[in-house]
Amino acid sequence: MPTLETLQVFQALNRSPNARLELSAELGDGLSAALWSNHHDAQDYEAPSHHTLSCYVGGGTETFRRGQPGTKGGPDKLCILPAEHQSAWVINGEIRLAHVYFSAEQFALGCVTLLDREPRALQLRESTFLEDPQQARRFHQLIGLNWQEPAERLLTSSLAHEMLSHTLLSQVGLREGLRLKGGLAAHQRRQLVDYIEQQLAEPISLGQLAGLCALSEYHFARMFRESFGLPPHQYVLARRLARAQVMLRSGLLPLGEIALACGFSSASHFTNRFRQAMGATPGEYRQAFLPRP
């Protein structure tokens, strides 16, 4: 995912003389978060390349979308702003809002792994001033953490993943009138997902995966990306890191054993990849989930 400062919704608020950035963090895995305060402002969002989840954690009772003045915001109201959407906002009075941004690639990965659906066939539903107490509680938990403390930054990442999963399960629907062309058949996608999960501890080549579908490596790579929303190597790495997170949270196996079980050649290679994705080492991640005295 691009850096936080390049995200269009973040940029729009950052340019405003009335908006103030209180907190921000890149959480890894294509997820970022920001906490804003704003007053007497107007904001337009023009087809951002990323998705945004928003929660009004304070104020907002006089905030509305341009053209819809009868529908106002308020504390704990949520907005879901999909990639490529367009919206214009009028902020009257004071408002404090938290944002979680996630990439199109992370949306695609969630569609495959959580919903077992092809990402091209699905879309995130735009929603304004939604009431969802469970999701609002997650936002309040998020802003109550110290985002600059490595251990707590890992907790913010976990909360952001929970928000994303909740959104995918409740706000994703079929694209209307979409006719899919190309890509892999449903039975091929299921076969690939099952095979990859079973082989995460082993080296996996593009030729092995392409052979399952009786395709050349070139055509397989293109069709895999069309169906899964990301290239094969990124998908396999994401699944290996997901398995590693589960193992780190649920036991005290040596890092070398976890590395091998997740298909990494060494503990150092595993640590480097994990840090790149999560912003912390595997040891720091595990420490964050140990029971506190």
N, C-alpha and C positions, 0 to 999 in steps of 0.2 A: 504494500500500500504506500502511496506517496507520503511524505512527511506531513505532520499535522498542519504546518504553516501553509501548505499548498492546497489543502482541502477547501473547496469553494464556499461552503457554509461558514467555516471557520474564518476564511478570508473576509467575507462580507461583514461579519460582526467586528472583526479586528480593524477594519477600515473606518468604522463608525466612531466619531468623536464622543458619542454618548454611551457606547458599550465599554465595559471594563472586564478584562479577563482576570478572574481570580485564581484559577488553577487550570493546568493542562498537563496531559501525559500521553505518551505513546505506549500502549499496553502490549504490543506484540500481536502476532496472529492477525494482522490487518484490522486491529481495533485501536481506537483512540478515544479520549474523553476530554471534556472541557467544562468549566463552570464559569458562567457569565452573570454579570449584573448589567442592567440597561434601563434607560428611562427616556420617554418622549422621543421616540425614534421611529424610523420606517426602514424596513428591510425587504429586499427582493432577492430571491434565490432562483437562478436561471440554470436549470438542467445540470446539477452537480453530478460528478462521476461516481460519487459515493452515497451510501445510505446514511440517514441521520435519525436517531431516536432522541426525543426531547422531552424533558419533564420540567414543569414550572414548580420550582421548589419554594417560591415565595412571590406574592403579588400576581400581576397578570390579569386582574379582574376587568381591566378596560382594554385588554389587548385583543385584536381581532384580525382576521384575514381581510384584505381589501376586497370589497364587494360583498362581504358577509358581516356587516356591522352588528347584526342581531345575535351573533354567536360569539361569546366572550370566553376568554381563558380564566384561569384561577389556580390556586395552589393544588398541586398533585394532578393537574391536567396534563395529558400526554399528547404528543404529536409524533406521527411517523411520516417521515419525508423520504420517499424512495429516490434512488438515483434517477436522473433525467426528469424529475418533476419540476414544475414551475410554481412559485408561490410568492405572494406579496403580503407583508405584515405591517400593521400599524400598532405601535406600542405607546399607549397612553399611561402616564403614571410610572411607578417603579415596578421592575420585574427582576427576578433572579431565576435563572434556568440552567439546567445541566444538560449536556449533550453527550451522547455516545455515537461515534462515527464508525462505520464498518464498510469494508471494501466490497466491490462486486464479486471478487474472488472468494471472500469469506462467505458471502451469501450463497454462491454456487456450491461451495463445499458443504454448507449446512443442508442445502436441498438434497444433496446426494447422501450424506451420512446420517442425517436426522430424519429426513422425509422419504428417502429412497425414491426420489423423483428426479427427472431430468431438469436442470436449471432453466433451460430455454423455454420450457413449458409453463414456468411459474413466474409470478410477479409479486412484489411486496405491495400490499394495499396501502394507499395514502390515507391517513386518518388525522383529523384535527380535533383537539380537545377531548381525547378519549379518556374514559375513566377506567382505570385498571389498578386497584389498590395494591395488588401483589407487585406489579412492576414499579409503582411509585415507591414502595418500601425499599426496593433494590436501589433506586436512585438515591434515596436518603442515606442508605448504608454507604453507598459509593462516596458521597461528598463528606461523610463523616470520617473517612480514612485519610491518613497522611500519604499523599501520592508521591512524595519524595523519599519515603522510607522504602528500601527495596523489598522487605518482607510484605509490607502492606500494599505495595504496588502490585504484588502477585495476587493479593486478595481482590484488588480492583479489577484485575484481569479476569478472575474467576466470576465476579459479579457481572462484568460486561458480557462474558460468554453466556451466563444464565439469562441475561436480558435478550441477547440475540436468539438463543434457543426458544425462549418464550414467544418472541416476536414471530419466528418462523412457524412455530406450531399454531399460532392463533391468527396471524395476519397475512399469510401467504395463500394465494389462490391461483387458479388456472388463468393463463392469458386467453382472452376471448378472441376467437376467430384466427388463432395462430395455426398455421400449417407448417409442421416441422419438415425440413428437408435436410438430408444428410444425417450425420451422427450415427451412433450405435443403436442397435435394437435393444429393447428393454431386457431381453434375456441375456444379451451380451454384457450389458451394464451390471446386472446382478452377478453374473459369472465372474466378472473382473473384480467387483467389490469383494466377493467371497474369497477369491484366490489371493488377492493382495492381503487381506486380513490374516489368512493362513500362512502367508510367506513373509511377514514383516521381519522375522528374525534372519531371513536369508537374503543374499543378493538377488535383486530382481532386475532383469534386463528388459529393454524395450522390445527386443525380439520375442522374449517369452510372452509378454502381454499381447503383442500383435498376433502371435501364433494361436492364442486362444480364440481369436476372432477371424483367423484365416485371412489376415490382411498384411500388406507390406508395412514395414515400420513407418514409412512416410505417410501413407494413408491412415494408418492407425492413429498416429500422433495427432493428425488434423481432426479426425473424427472423435477421438477421445476429448480433445479440447472443446469441440462443439457440444458434446454431450455433458461433460462434467464442469465446464466453465474454467478449467485451468489445465495446464499440461500434465502428462503422467508423472513426471518427476516431482512436481510440486504436490500433487495429490498424495503420492506415496510418502513423501517427507512429512506432510501434515498428519497422516495416519500414524507414522512412527512416533512423532512427537506427542500425539494424543495418547498412545499407549504408554509412553514414558511418564506422562503426567499422572495417569492412573496408578502406575507402579510406584511412583514417588510418593503419592498421597497415601497409599495403602500398606506400605511396609518399609523395612529398613535394609533391603538388599543393597549390597555394594554397587556403586555407580557403574563399575565395570560389567557386572552381570546384567544390569538394566540396559546398558549400552548394547551388549551383544543380543539380548532378547528383543531389542527394537531395531536391529539391523545396522547398528553403527560399528565401525571397525575398531574403535577404541574409546576409552572414557574421555580422552581429550577431544576427539572428533565430536562425540556426543555433546560434551559441554559447550563447544563452540557453536554448534548448530542450535542447541537449546537456548543459549544466551541470545543469539541473533533473533530468534523467534519470540522469546518471552521477556527479554530485557533483564534476565537474572540467571544465575547458574542453577543447575539441578539441585545442588546442596541448599542454596538459598530458597528455592521453591519448596523443597521438602520441609525445611525448617519452618516455613510460614504455615504449614498445615499440621505441625505437631501440636498436641494439646498444651495449652498454656497453664503454668502452675497457678 
